Amino acid sequence: MLPSIFDWVLMRILFIGDIFGRPGRTIVKDHLPSIVRDHATDLVVANGENAAAGFGITPALAEELFELNIDVITTGNHVWDKHEIVDYFETLGSNGHGPARRLLRPANYPAGMPGWGVYEGVKGKIRYAVMNLQGRVFMASNDDPFRTADQLLQKIDAKVIVVDMHAEATSEKISLGWYLDGRVTALIGTHTHVPTADERVLPKGTAYITDVGMTGPYDGVIGVKKELVVGKFLNGMPVRFEPATGDVRLCAVIIDCDEETGKARGIERLMIT
């Protein structure tokens, strides 16, 4: 006899897309409490690599996001843009505890670099893990994210596992989704700042979306003032990018999963303007 939905023990996960500059931080601050309340979410993960004016994240901004009850912050290729974040990572004691431990950089960066690529925690009585990976197509040539995921999964002691795949190429994200299907709860794509409409649960129980989208100003070019980016395309001259300010949106996904098996039951896109 198949179990009914009432037999499932569900955990609900909120994943917030790339938080871009002050506009992104502000909309998260304004709306996160109501999202958590209205959707009864248990775990909150957010990509924060663009939190500092669109490029990188500082220790102060990481702490600000943690104070909003974000459980884990992931990053990507802009993680080193603010050099003080290196010192923040290095404030960890030998036991690997403290707020900085919940700020991740991609796990497939070369060995010996500051920071961590995976975090394991407990929410209520539920053990969970968050893994941060970065793609290699059209990006820096780091270690293989596929094999890095294999290695990390052998060590993780949790059924509920969320992966942030920070990558440019849709084919690389989709391929990793199929590769990890049934072995992780969710694979969420980040980096392009453009939300995709392909959310689904793969056959073996992994929730997937190619890109969750940006949390920030859409009245621009992937978060930057449009006149600056258009001008660069027209004349090729160097320009200092500045965050746009208008049409701010919060993009996220909500994932329901069985806490005992880690299998996803559903995934839903969320966009708040």
N, C-alpha and C positions, 0 to 999 in steps of 0.2 A: 504494500500500500504506500503510495507516494505521500510525503509530508505535505500538509497544507501550509499556507502562508503564515498561519498562526503558530506553527511549530518552528519557524525560522527565528533566530535571534539576530536582529538586524543592527548594524552600525551604520551611521550616516556620516559621510565625509564631505566637507566643502573644500574645493580647491579653487583658489582665486588666481586669475591670470596676471601676467607681468604688471606689477604696480609701478606706474610711470610718474616720477616727480611728485611735487606737492599736490597737483590735481588728483592723482591716483591715491595718494595717502589720505587726502581729505574725504574722498567718497567712501573709502573703506572705513574710516573712522565714523562717518555719519551713518552708514548703513549696516555694518557688520553685526551690531547687536540685534537688530531686527531680523536679519537673515537667519542668524543662529536660533533666535526664538521662534520665528514663524516656520522654519523648516526643520526644527528640532535636530540640528546637527551636533555630532559628538566630537568630531575632530576637524580642525581648521589648518589647512596648509596653504601657503601663498608663495608665489615667485616674487622676490623683492630685488632682483639685480638692477633694476632701473629706478629704484626709489629715490636716489640722490640726483635730482634734476635730470633724470633720464639716463644717467651713466654711473652705475655702481651703487654701492650702499655703504653708509658710514655706521660705526658702532652706535651712535646716538639714534639714528633712524631704525636700526635693527631693534634696539631696546624699545623705541616708540611703537613699533609694530607688535612686538611681544606683549606690550602692555594692553594692546587691543584684544588680547586673548587668542592671537594666532599661535598655534602650537609649534609649527616648524616652518622655517623660511628656506626656500630653495633659491638658487641663482643660476648663473650660466657664464657666457663669455665675457660679461662686463664685471665679474666679481672683483677683479683687481683694479678697477678704474680709480677707486679711492684707496690710496696706499695704507691709510690707517686701519683698514680692515684686516691687514696682515697681523698687526699687533693685537687686534681683538681676538683673532683666532688663537694667537699664542698666549693669551691670558688663561687658557685652560690649564687646570692642574693635571697632574699625572693620572688622576682617576677619570679625566674626560668629562667632568660635570660642569655646570654653570650655563648661563643663557647662551653663550657663544657656541655651545655644543649643538644647539638647535638651529643654528645657521649653517647651511650646507653649501659646499661648492661641488662641481661635478666630480664624481668618484673616479672617472677615467682620466683625470689629470695625472701627469707623471708622478711616480712615487717620491715621497719626501716633501711634497709641497704642503704649505700650511693648510689647516682645516680638515674637514671630514666630508665624505661623500654619502654617508648613510647615517640615519639616526633611528634608534630603537627606543620606544617609550611605552608607557602604560596610560591608558585613558579609562578611568573607572577601573574595571578589572580586565580590560581588553588590551592585550599586547599588540603593538603595531610597529611598522617600520616605514620610513620614507627614504627613498633612494633618488639621488640626483645624478643624471647622466648628460653628456653633451655629444652631439653628432659630429661627424667628421666631413661630411659632404659640404663643400663650400665654406668650411670652417677650419679652425686650426687642427693640425694633425695630432690629436691626442691618442691615447690608448683606445683599443677597440671597445666600444660600449656594450656590444653583445657578449663578449667574453668576460668583461668586467661584471656585468650583471650575473652571469653564471657563477663567478667566484663569490660574489657577495651573497647570493641566495643560498649558497652552501653554509654560510655562517649565521644568517639571520634566524632568530628564534621567535618568529611571529607568523601568524597566518594572514593577517591584514597587512598588505604591502602596497604602498603607493609609489609609483615611479614618475618623476618629472623628466621627460626626455626633451632637452633644450637643443633644438636642431633646426636647420634651415630647410632641408629637403624633405618633402612630404613622403617620398618613397622610403627614406631611411626610418622615419617615424613609424610608418605603417608596417614595415618589415619587422621592426623590433616589437611592435604590438603582437604580430602573429608569432614571433619567436618566443615571447614570454606568455602567450595565452595559456591560462590555467595555472601559471606559476606565480602571478602577482594579481592583486585585486584590481588595480587600475594602472594604465599607462596614459599619462596626460602630456600632450605636446605643448611646448611653449616656445618663445623666441620670435616668431614672425609678427606678433601683435595683431594678427588678423584672425578673428574667430572662424572656425570651420563648422559645417553643419553635418558632420559625419559621426556624431556620437552614437555608440552602440555597445552592446555586450557581445564579445566574441564567443565562439561556440564553446570554449572550455571554461568560460567564466571570468574573463578579464574585461573590465570596462575600458573603452578606448575613445579618444578624440585626437585628431591630428593637431589642432591648436585651440586652446581654450580662449585665446584672445587677450587683449590688453585691458588693464584697468587704468584708465587715464583719458587724456583728451583726444577725441576723434576728429576734431576740427583742425587737422594737420596731416602730416605724413608719418605714420606709425609713431605718433606722439610728439613729433618735432614741428615747430612753426612751418607751415606749408611754404611760405615765401622763401625761406632759407633753403629748403630742399629743392624747390623748383628752380631757384636761382643757380644752385650748384649743378643741376642737370643742364641748364642752359649755357653756363659759362665755364664750368669745370674748376672754378677758383675755390681755394680753401675757405671755409666758413665755420664759425663757431655755432654749433647747433644749440637751440634753446627750446625748452618745452612749450608746446602749444597750451592753450588754456580753455578752449571752448568745447562744448558737446562732450562732457566728461561721462564716461560709462564704466560700470563695474561689470567685468565679465568673469564668470565662474562656472563650475559644474558641480552638481551634487550627485554623489555616488552612494547607492544603497548596497550593502554587502552583508553576507552571513558571517558573523564574527567567528564562528566555530570552524568554518572551512576556508574563509577568506575569499570565497567566490562572490563576484558582483551579481546583484539582482537587477540593477538598473542604473542608468546615468541620464542626467537631465541638464541641459544648458540653462544658464541664468544670465540675463543682462539687465542691469538696472541703470537708468539714465537720471 
